[in-house]
């Protein structure tokens, strides 16, 4: 092993706003700044009970990835119990639907406030 994963850092136009979007989606506490996980000025961190730490870094020239494009490299999966209920909840947070997966899919894809894709998935 060379090292340990410290956190996942998402570039975005507004770190504080995006951190609170994910707090409402997956829970946890937003800290800004948080010395241990700080990624510089204009940063916020979402600390949860489980899983990786999410850090958010404000960048002036943020360009969101395009879902399905060859250069789109990763997305976050968020487990939910009911896709229909979660769909309405994430829309209320400002998420944008990108792909409903079709009638029998156990997942749906959305963009967060900064355009990063995430999937809601069922067990």
Backbone bond lengths (Angstrom), bond angles and torsions (degrees), N, CA, C in turn:
res aa  C-N    CA-C-N  psi(-1)  N-CA   C-N-CA  omega(-1)  CA-C   N-CA-C  phi
1 X - - - 1.447 - - 1.523 108.94 -
2 X 1.294 116.57 131.09 1.459 121.76 179.09 1.520 111.22 -87.50
3 X 1.311 117.77 -37.82 1.464 120.96 -177.63 1.506 110.90 -163.57
4 X 1.323 115.46 -173.25 1.467 122.29 -179.92 1.519 108.85 -123.80
5 X 1.320 115.96 143.34 1.448 121.11 177.53 1.521 109.35 -64.85
6 X 1.309 116.79 123.13 1.466 122.22 -178.37 1.527 110.52 -86.94
7 X 1.332 116.33 -52.76 1.457 120.73 179.39 1.522 108.43 -169.32
8 X 1.308 116.35 168.53 1.454 122.43 172.32 1.516 107.08 -101.34
9 X 1.322 117.34 128.80 1.462 121.74 -177.49 1.530 108.75 -111.90
10 X 1.328 115.73 125.10 1.453 121.41 177.41 1.519 109.32 -108.88
11 X 1.323 116.91 121.12 1.462 120.89 173.04 1.520 108.12 -74.89
12 X 1.331 116.21 146.02 1.454 120.78 -177.09 1.524 109.45 -165.46
13 X 1.326 118.14 167.87 1.459 119.85 177.88 1.527 113.07 -71.63
14 X 1.345 118.00 -32.40 1.464 122.10 -174.95 1.529 109.47 -140.65
15 X 1.325 116.79 99.97 1.463 121.98 -175.37 1.521 112.50 -60.31
16 X 1.307 116.68 -43.79 1.470 121.13 -177.56 1.533 110.27 -62.58
17 X 1.320 117.40 -46.01 1.461 121.78 -179.13 1.532 111.09 -62.94
18 X 1.328 117.19 -45.32 1.463 120.07 -178.20 1.522 111.27 -69.45
19 X 1.318 118.25 -36.61 1.470 120.92 176.52 1.525 110.41 -60.05
20 X 1.313 117.28 -41.24 1.467 120.27 179.10 1.521 112.40 -71.27
21 X 1.333 117.85 -31.69 1.464 120.69 173.24 1.532 109.09 -58.64
22 X 1.339 116.64 -49.37 1.466 119.96 -178.46 1.523 112.11 -70.89
23 X 1.323 118.48 -29.27 1.471 120.62 174.44 1.517 109.47 -60.99
24 X 1.319 117.21 -43.17 1.462 121.17 178.99 1.522 111.66 -69.40
25 X 1.324 117.04 -28.77 1.462 121.35 -179.30 1.525 112.15 -79.88
26 X 1.344 117.86 -47.16 1.471 120.14 -172.29 1.520 114.51 -122.33
27 X 1.338 117.81 0.50 1.462 120.22 179.24 1.515 111.92 86.03
28 X 1.313 115.59 -178.74 1.456 121.58 179.76 1.518 111.19 107.74
29 X 1.318 115.32 -174.96 1.457 122.94 -179.26 1.523 109.57 -123.21
30 X 1.323 115.79 135.81 1.464 121.42 178.68 1.517 108.84 -92.65
31 X 1.317 115.75 131.14 1.460 122.87 177.11 1.530 108.69 -125.01
32 X 1.304 116.47 137.43 1.460 119.81 177.28 1.514 109.15 -157.30
33 X 1.280 119.40 119.35 1.471 124.92 -12.54 1.521 110.04 -78.09
34 X 1.302 116.07 162.60 1.457 122.42 177.24 1.524 106.43 -127.47
35 X 1.323 118.04 105.04 1.477 121.61 -168.49 1.531 115.16 -51.25
36 X 1.324 118.12 -41.39 1.456 119.04 -175.37 1.523 111.92 -66.70
37 X 1.331 117.35 -35.85 1.454 120.35 -175.05 1.518 112.60 -112.39
38 X 1.296 118.14 6.90 1.466 120.44 -176.05 1.525 111.17 -58.66
39 X 1.307 115.19 138.84 1.466 120.73 177.30 1.516 109.94 -114.90
40 X 1.328 117.13 17.45 1.457 121.60 176.94 1.508 111.95 118.51
41 X 1.347 114.70 -177.03 1.459 120.66 176.92 1.527 109.34 -59.31
42 X 1.312 116.47 149.13 1.462 119.86 179.34 1.504 112.28 69.33
43 X 1.325 116.63 38.00 1.457 119.31 -179.25 1.522 110.34 -124.21
44 X 1.308 115.11 157.82 1.458 123.11 174.51 1.520 106.75 -145.02
45 X 1.324 115.72 156.73 1.453 121.42 -177.92 1.520 108.31 -131.50
46 X 1.335 116.01 139.31 1.457 122.02 174.78 1.518 107.58 -107.42
47 X 1.321 115.56 114.29 1.455 122.07 179.55 1.517 108.64 -103.14
48 X 1.330 116.59 123.49 1.458 121.23 -179.82 1.511 111.50 -118.19
49 X 1.327 115.02 178.53 1.458 120.61 179.33 1.523 112.12 -77.15
50 X 1.315 116.55 -27.80 1.466 120.50 -177.45 1.527 109.31 -144.27
51 X 1.306 114.83 162.14 1.455 119.54 177.12 1.512 111.80 83.24
52 X 1.323 115.40 -178.20 1.463 119.82 -177.33 1.526 111.84 -74.11
53 X 1.311 115.40 157.61 1.456 121.62 172.39 1.523 107.37 -75.97
54 X 1.328 116.87 135.60 1.457 121.35 173.92 1.515 108.24 -103.93
55 X 1.315 115.96 127.41 1.454 121.89 176.37 1.522 107.83 -115.35
56 X 1.316 115.72 148.43 1.460 121.91 -177.34 1.514 108.08 -127.90
57 X 1.322 115.68 132.63 1.456 121.67 -175.94 1.525 109.53 -126.03
58 X 1.335 116.04 120.34 1.459 120.42 177.79 1.526 109.98 -72.07
59 X 1.326 115.63 129.13 1.459 120.96 175.30 1.530 108.09 -131.85
60 X 1.309 116.38 137.93 1.462 121.54 -174.55 1.523 112.88 -67.31
61 X 1.327 117.81 -34.17 1.466 120.33 -174.51 1.527 112.60 -108.28
62 X 1.322 116.64 34.05 1.469 120.93 -178.36 1.534 110.83 -58.35
63 X 1.316 115.23 130.51 1.459 122.34 173.47 1.519 107.83 -121.79
64 X 1.321 118.41 115.52 1.465 119.89 -177.13 1.523 112.02 -68.11
65 X 1.323 116.76 150.57 1.462 119.87 175.77 1.525 110.20 -69.09
66 X 1.317 115.81 161.35 1.458 121.74 177.53 1.518 107.61 -108.70
67 X 1.333 116.63 119.59 1.460 121.20 -178.08 1.527 110.34 -57.85
68 X 1.326 115.52 129.21 1.450 121.62 177.95 1.516 115.13 86.43
69 X 1.320 117.62 -10.45 1.466 120.79 178.61 1.526 109.33 -74.66
70 X 1.321 118.13 150.28 1.462 120.62 -178.71 1.537 113.80 -56.19
71 X 1.332 117.21 -32.98 1.464 118.93 -178.05 1.530 113.41 -81.96
72 X 1.338 118.64 -8.29 1.464 121.38 177.30 1.524 107.20 -72.90
73 X 1.329 117.12 115.22 1.456 121.55 -167.52 1.525 116.05 -98.90
74 X 1.335 118.09 -33.26 1.450 117.53 -179.93 1.516 110.70 -156.30
75 X 1.330 115.44 166.51 1.457 122.42 176.64 1.526 107.71 -146.76
76 X 1.301 116.73 165.97 1.458 122.34 177.44 1.523 108.87 -99.26
77 X 1.327 117.58 140.05 1.462 122.99 172.98 1.524 108.28 -104.48
78 X 1.325 116.03 131.22 1.459 122.22 178.86 1.527 107.51 -121.86
79 X 1.334 116.69 118.00 1.463 121.30 -178.17 1.526 109.41 -78.07
80 X 1.333 115.50 132.70 1.461 122.07 177.22 1.526 108.99 -132.00
81 X 1.322 116.32 159.80 1.464 120.15 178.79 1.524 112.69 -84.17
82 X 1.337 117.36 -32.93 1.457 121.62 -176.15 1.525 108.93 -138.47
83 X 1.331 116.57 114.59 1.467 120.84 -177.81 1.525 112.74 -62.39
84 X 1.308 117.46 -39.12 1.462 119.92 -177.54 1.526 111.54 -66.66
85 X 1.313 117.36 -43.56 1.465 121.16 178.62 1.522 109.89 -66.17
86 X 1.334 116.73 -46.52 1.465 120.98 -179.61 1.527 110.93 -63.79
87 X 1.320 117.33 -35.22 1.463 121.73 177.44 1.528 110.32 -56.24
88 X 1.304 116.62 -51.21 1.472 120.83 179.73 1.524 111.28 -62.12
89 X 1.324 116.44 -39.05 1.468 120.89 -178.73 1.529 111.62 -65.39
90 X 1.339 117.74 -44.66 1.474 118.93 -178.38 1.529 111.54 -72.19
91 X 1.327 117.14 -30.85 1.470 119.40 174.80 1.526 110.02 -63.35
92 X 1.333 116.91 -39.27 1.461 121.37 178.38 1.529 111.72 -64.13
93 X 1.350 117.24 -27.45 1.467 121.54 177.14 1.526 112.34 -79.24
94 X 1.324 116.55 -13.50 1.458 120.22 -179.08 1.515 114.73 108.06
95 X 1.335 117.99 5.34 1.462 121.20 177.88 1.527 109.65 -66.44
96 X 1.329 115.39 152.24 1.467 121.95 -179.78 1.526 108.63 -114.74
97 X 1.333 118.65 125.04 1.468 120.45 177.89 1.527 111.00 -64.44
98 X 1.342 116.07 136.49 1.461 121.30 177.80 1.518 112.41 -115.83
99 X 1.341 117.30 -35.87 1.463 120.69 -175.52 1.524 107.57 -158.59
100 X 1.348 116.18 121.98 1.475 118.70 -179.26 1.522 112.31 -87.80
101 X 1.324 117.61 -3.24 1.449 121.47 175.61 1.512 115.21 75.13
102 X 1.305 118.61 -8.36 1.458 121.13 -177.18 1.524 111.18 94.50
103 X 1.313 115.49 170.27 1.463 121.79 -172.06 1.528 114.32 -60.11
104 X 1.315 118.20 -35.74 1.463 120.74 -175.23 1.525 114.02 -101.33
105 X 1.314 117.74 7.07 1.468 121.06 -176.01 1.525 110.91 -70.79
106 X 1.331 115.29 146.52 1.459 122.41 176.25 1.526 109.93 -99.44
107 X 1.325 116.36 23.40 1.465 121.58 -178.99 1.520 110.42 -154.42
108 X 1.330 114.85 160.00 1.463 123.44 172.85 1.522 107.62 -144.30
109 X 1.324 116.27 145.47 1.462 121.53 -176.58 1.528 109.69 -109.64
110 X 1.343 115.09 139.25 1.459 122.81 -179.78 1.527 108.81 -135.80
111 X 1.308 115.80 163.18 1.461 121.48 169.73 1.521 107.69 -108.04
112 X 1.339 116.05 138.26 1.458 120.00 175.44 1.529 109.73 -77.26
113 X 1.303 117.76 -172.32 1.463 121.94 -175.98 1.523 113.32 -62.69
114 X 1.340 117.82 -23.65 1.459 121.97 179.23 1.524 112.20 -102.20
115 X 1.338 117.10 4.23 1.452 121.24 177.68 1.515 115.89 92.66
116 X 1.352 118.82 1.73 1.466 120.91 178.00 1.530 109.17 -72.10
117 X 1.318 117.18 133.97 1.459 118.75 178.94 1.528 111.67 -77.39
118 X 1.325 114.59 143.53 1.464 121.15 169.91 1.511 107.72 -142.81
119 X 1.333 115.38 152.28 1.462 119.77 179.18 1.520 109.43 -112.44
120 X 1.324 115.99 140.39 1.443 121.51 165.08 1.517 104.95 -93.09
121 X 1.326 117.59 128.92 1.458 122.25 -178.41 1.511 109.44 -128.69
122 X 1.325 115.38 147.14 1.459 120.26 177.21 1.528 108.98 -101.04
123 X 1.329 114.60 159.83 1.484 118.60 -178.07 1.508 113.17 -56.19
